[in-house]
Amino acid sequence: MDVVILLGFSAAILIGVSLGLIGGGGSILTVPVLVYILGVDPVLATAYSLFVVGSTSLVGAGTYMKKGLVNYKTAVVFAIPSFIAVFLTRKFMVPALPDPLFSVGEAIITKNIGIMVFFAIIMLAASISMVRNKKCLDCDENEPIRYNFPMIALEGSVVGVITGIVGAGGGFLIIPALVILARLPMKMAVGTSLLIIAAKSLIGFLGDVSTQTIDWQMLLIFTGLSIVGIFIGSALSKKINEKALKTGFGWFVLVMGVYIIGKELMAL
């Protein structure tokens, strides 16, 4: 058991490294680590993920803010509808989900299985985005920033709901939106994304404080190690090719998503 706990906490560092390197992906790893390694209930794991990713992203955003690589105007337009969506989802939608969700023949789809399968589907979508979406890394940083306010706000709402259900920060959705809809340079998109993820995730976590029993000792240790990881990732980002890193991580996420779907469906 001690080895398993050590493995889980070691993975927390890797989660921070991921956020530091590519500005996202940490949430994709957090829920599987909490559920499959540390044995946390899937619904509670999504709440823990919000706190871990939110706190870690806040530290990471601070480093980008010092460099002037955060666009606050875009962050506000994206974040306000996202904040509302994630808080309402965690406060009302997730607790209201029936258990079991439904049955197909003799197979009973429980709330926990449903959340993990939905999370895996989001992982697959994220992996495709990271493997195929190379334009975001090649944007002309000298182009003027243009705002498509309605689409930015709509994307914020959608990401907020997804964040609320699966506890994912949504960096893999936010960054392409910021680059395509606001024409932000990649580095500024990463910094702005981290700030949005931090605020959105921590606000979402507030919706769980009154409905979940939180193991604060475990959560704070896990979060602290993840914060250590983001400093490591930020340092490594200067030495590693970002395009190759993002593509490789995308393939890893794809394999993880397929594994989770297979594991959950085999349990039926």
N, C-alpha and C positions, 0 to 999 in steps of 0.2 A: 504493500500500500504506500509506503514511504517513497518508493521508486516512482510510482505512478504520480504522486503529488509533485515530486521533483520534476518529472517530465512535463506536467501541466504548467508549473511555474516557469520552466525554461521556455516553453512555448509562448508565454506572456511576453518575454523579451523579443521573440521573433515577430510578434504582433506589432510591437512598437517599431521595430526595424522596418517592417513593411510600410507603416505610415510615414516614417522618416524618409524612406527611399522614394516612394511614388505617390505620396499624399492620399493613399487609400488602401483598401485591401485588408486592413486590420480587423474590421468587423466581420469580414468573411471568414476569418480564422477563429475569432473569439468564441462564437457560439459552438462550433464543433469541438473546440478544445474543452470548453466548460462542460459540454454534455457527454462526450465520448471518453475524455481522459479523467476529468475531475468528478464526473457523475452527477452534475447539477441538473435538476429538472429543466426540460426545454423552455417552458414559459419563464421560469426564474432566470434561466441563462440569457434570455433575450433582454431582461431587465439589467442584469449584470453587464452585459455587452454594451448597453447604452452608457453606463457609468464609466467603464474602462475606456471605451473608444472616445467618449466625450472628454474625459480628463486628459487623456494622452494627446488628443488632437488640439486641445487648448494650449498645452505646452508647446506643441509643434507650431501652432499658429503664431505664438509669441515670437519665435525666431524669424518667421517671415515678416511679421509686422515691423520688427526692428530694421529689416532690409527694405521696407517700403513696398513689399510684394503682396499687399492685400488691398483689394478694391472694395471699399466699405459701401459704396452706393449699390453695387451689384449684390453684395452680401445681404443688404437690408431687403432689397426687392425680392430676392430668392427666399430669404429666411423667414419672413413674417408669415406667409401662408404655410410654410413648412412647419414652423413652430406650432401653429394652431392644429395642423393635421396630426402631427406626431403625439401631441399631448392628448387630444381627444381620442386617438386610436388606442393609446396605452390605458387611458382612464376608463373608457367605456367599451370600445369594440373588443379588445382582447379578453377582458373579464366576462363579456357577454357571449363569447363563443361557446356553443354547446359541447359537451363531452359525453359520448362520442359525437363527432361532427356528422357522420353519415355512415351507411353500410352499403357494400356492394356484394350482393349474394351473402356468403358466409363471412366475408372479410369486413371487419369493423375498423373504420378509420377514426382513431382517437384524436383528441385535440393536440396532443404532443406529436403524434405522427404527422398530422396535417401541417403543423408549424414547421417541422423539420423538412418535409418534402417541399413545401412552398419556399423555404429558405434555400434548398438545393436548386430549385428552379431559378431563383434570383442569382445564385452562384453561376449557373450555366450562362445566363444572360450576361453577367459581368465578365466571364471568361471570354466570351465571343467579342465583347466590346474591347477588352484589353488586347486580344490577339489581333483583331482586324482594324481597330481604330488608330491608325498611325498618323492621320492628318493632324490630330491634336498636338503631336510632338513636333510638327513641322510648320506651325503657323507663323506667319510673318509678324514679328513682335513690333514692327514699326507701323502696322496698320492702326488706324484710329478705332477706339472702342465704340461699338454701336450696340444699342440696347433694344431688344424685343421684349418689352416689359410684360405683355400678356403671357407669352410663352415661358418666360423665366418664372413668373408667378405660378403658372400651371404646373410646370416641372417641379417647382418647390413643393406644391401640394401633393403631387404623386409620390415624390421621394419621401415626404413626411409620413404618408400612410404606410409605405413599405418599411421605413425605419421603425415605425410603431409596432408592426406585426412581427418582424423578424429580428429586431435589434441591430440592424445594419446601418452604419452611418451614411451609406449611399454615395461615397466618394466616386465610385465607378460610374454613377449616373450624373453626379453634380459636375465633375470636371468636363466631360464632353459638352454639357449644357452651357457652361460658362465660356468655353472656347468657341462653340458654334453660335450661340445666341447673343453673347456679349462681346465676342471677338477678343477675349482676354488672352494675353501671352500665356504659354503653358506654365511658367513658374508662378505667375501671378494667379492663375487659375488654381494651382495647387494650394497656395497660401490662403486664398479666399475660401476654397473648399474646406480646408482644415478649420477655419473659423466658423463656418456654417455648421459643419459636422459637430464641432464642440458644443456650440450653443443649442443646437437642435437635439442632440443626444442627451445632454444633461437636463434639458427641460422635459424631454420624454421620460427620463428616469424619475422625475418628480411625481409623475402619474402613477408610479409603482410603489412609492414609499409607503402609502397608506393601504395598499392591497397585497403586498408581499412581505415575507419575513426575510430580512437581509442579514447575511453573515458578513458583517462589516470587516472583521479581521481578515478573512480570506479575500474579500473584495479589494481591500486597501493594499494588501501585499501584492496581489495580482496586478493591480493598477500601477503600483510603484515600479514593479519590474518592467511593465510595458512602457512607462515613461523613460526608464533607463534605455530601453530599446530604441525609442525615437531619437535620442541623442546619437546613438550608434548609427542608426540609419541615415540621419542627416549628415554625419561625417563621411559615411561610405558613399553617399549620393554624389560626392564630388569626384569619386574615383571610378564609378561604374557607369557604363553606357546605359542611359535611361531607357532607350527604345528596346534594347535587348532584354533588359531587366523586366520591363512591363510585359513583353511578349512571353517570357519564360514564366512569370508569375501567372499570366493568364492561363497557360496550359496546366499549371499546378492546380489552379482553382477549378478548371474543367474536370480534372481527375477527381478532386474532392467532391464536387457536386454529384458526379456519377456514382461515387462510392456511397454517399449519404442516401441517395434515392434507392440504390440497390439494398443497402442495409435496412432501411425502413420498410421497404416492400417485402423483403424476406421475412420480416417479423410478423407479417400479417397471417 
